[in-house]
Structure formats: C-alpha cells, structure tokens
Amino acid sequence: MKKCIGIAIGVMVFIGVGSFNKIDFSIPAYYVVIDKSDFDFFDKKEYRNAAIYYDRSWDKLIKSNKSIYKSGICFFEVNDLDKCIKAFELLSDSKKYRKQSSWYLAKCYQQKRNFRSAIAQYKKYYKTLDKDDLECQNIKNEITRCINGIQWNKKDPI
C-alpha cells in the first residue's frame, strides 16, 4: 500500500514538473519575507553572519525599518561604517528610530574622523534625552572629544 502511494506521488510530481515553468512563484513586493536565518544570527549576536546576509539582501530590506535598523547594528558591530551610515541615514526620518539612528551615526562619524557631522548627530541625540538623564554628561564628553579631534586635525592632518 505504501509503495503504491509513493509511486502515485512520484507520477504526480513527474507530470507536474512540466507545468512549473508556467507558474510564477515570485513573491509580490508587499509580501517581502526575510529569511528566518537573519533573525537567528541577529538574536544570537552573530553579527558577522547577519551582516553578510543583510548585505546580500539589501534591496529587500529597505522596505522594513526594523530590518534596516538590525542591519545597521550589524554593520556597526563588524565595523562596516559606510553601510552602517547608509542604514541609519535611511532611518533618521523615522520617528521610532530617530534617537538610535542619531547615536549610531554620531559614533560612525566619530570613528571616521568626521567630527563636525558627529557633533551634529550627538546634539540631535542629546535633544532626545531628559535633562536629568545620566547619559547627558557622556554625550557632552563625546562632543568635547570631537571638538578636540577637530583641533587635533588642524595641527596634524591625516
């Protein structure tokens, strides 16, 4: 009986193979599904693998702010600053991710020694904080470091 069912399924698959060419299996744009592996990599903090995945599927990712945010974090963690900047600049207009994008952009610009842009992003981030927040002093310190970096670049340009 099992053998008979297996043969019947095999015949149906064989006959159906020719009709696969006529069926459109593409996913419509509004049903963009990100592979579960990117979430597994991100959740396990395997940023290198997640960054590779996000880089390869960038065109699909730009439809979802959450995916852009996760990709930006992965690019930041693996020190791919140009891609991180690209991701967080896309998110800077999003109200939900504005605060985080300002912080990541500031860090990226600071690492790239673009201190003026870093200061501008730190100021945007500072405006989102409560005045009694402990992080305010840290941001002021980072702005001071950037100012020192500008002065240092004038003395000893790269």
Residue, then its C-alpha position, 0 to 999 in steps of 0.5 A: m500500500k505504501k509503495c503504491i502511494g509513493i509511486a502515485i506521488g512520484v507520477m504526480v510530481f513527474i507530470g507536474v514538473g512540466s507545468f512549473n515553468k508556467i507558474d510564477f512563484s515570485i513573491p509580490a513586493y508587499y509580501v517581502v519575507i526575510d529569511k528566518s536565518d537573519f533573525d537567528f544570527f541577529d538574536k544570537k549576536e552573530y553579527r558577522n553572519a547577519a551582516i553578510y546576509y543583510d548585505r546580500s539582501w539589501d534591496k529587500l530590506i529597505k522596505s522594513n525599518k526594523s530590518i534596516y535598523k538590525s542591519g545597521i547594528c550589524f554593520f556597526e558591530v563588524n565595523d562596516l561604517d559606510k553601510c552602517i551610515k547608509a542604514f541609519e541615514l535611511l532611518s533618521d526620518s523615522k520617528k521610532y528610530r530617530k534617537q538610535s539612528s542619531w547615536y549610531l551615526a554620531k559614533c560612525y562619524q566619530q570613528k571616521r574622523n568626521f567630527r563636525s557631522a558627529i557633533a551634529q548627530y550627538k546634539k540631535y541625540y542629546k535633544t532626545l534625552d531628559k535633562d536629568d538623564l545620566e547619559c547627558q554628561n557622556i554625550k557632552n564628553e563625546i562632543t568635547r572629544c570631537i571638538n578636540g579631534i577637530q583641533w587635533n586635525k588642524k595641527d596634524p592632518i591625516 
